[in-house]
Amino acid sequence: MEKEEVIFQWIEDGYGSPEELAKVLDLALEMLFYLEEDTFDRKEVQQVVVALRGIVVGLRNMK
C-alpha cells in the first residue's frame, strides 16, 4: 500500500473524509487563540499554526 493510500485510509477510518479532518484541525486552530499567556513561546505557537494550516489546505485539495 502506498503512503498516500495509508494516510487516506487513516483519515477515512478516523474522520470519515478529509473535509471532516480539516474541520477538526480548524477547531484546533481556533483553540490556539484561547491559550493562556506564557504557556508557550509565541514562535512555537506560530509554527504550529503554520503547520496545521498547511495540513488543512492539503486535506482540502485531496480528492
HUJO-V458857 format. One line per field, one symbol per residue. burial: # if it has 16 or more other C-alpha atoms within 10 Angstrom, else .. A space follows every 10 residues. Layout:
burial: ???
This chain:
burial: .......#.. #.....#### ##..##..#. .......... ....#...#. .##.##..#. ...
